[in-house]
Amino acid sequence: MSRRRPATIALCAWTLLVWTTRIGNIWGDDDLTDGEKWGRTGLALSFTLLVVAVAYALYRRRPWLGLGVKALAGWTIGVWVTHAVGIAWGNHEAAFIAVHLVLAAISIALAVAAVLEQSRALQPA
């Protein structure tokens, strides 16, 4: 359990950066209704709560770290695949699509890396 987990740390840091930044963008968008703002904020906060749980488990070396990493990774992959498809097929400018597809690719790659890292950490040395 004492091994370092750089992919897990990177996933947590990246996720916080992406989704907390998103909250500011949501509330600054005058085209969204209050309901849309609260719904999107709820999604962003779901990521934040998962990151806090994983960071806590990592820091305190809790036995449920693997479950937390898998939950965060699964949520990350599911949300980004859904969003990427919607964005790619939506009525958006090419730059918007490109930025969000890059965000999706990085997020998914980090999620996969964190799960693989967790699996390796459980194997005997």
C-alpha angles and dihedrals in degrees: 000000000000096000118115117249109206095166091053091048090047092050091051094047094045093047092051091048095049099042101038089050087051091058091059091048092050095054092044093055108098091187092070123085119232089255092054090048093051093045093051091044089053090055091050091048091051088062091046092053092049091050091050090051093049093045090050092048091048094048095044094038094236118183091233093064091107092054091049093050091049091048093050092044094047093048090046094051095043095048095043095047090050093045094044092054092047093047095045092051096037129095098269136132117263093248092054091050092047094050093049094046089053090049089050094048093049092046093049093045091052091047092053091045092051093051092048090047091051091050091051091048090058093054118094113261 
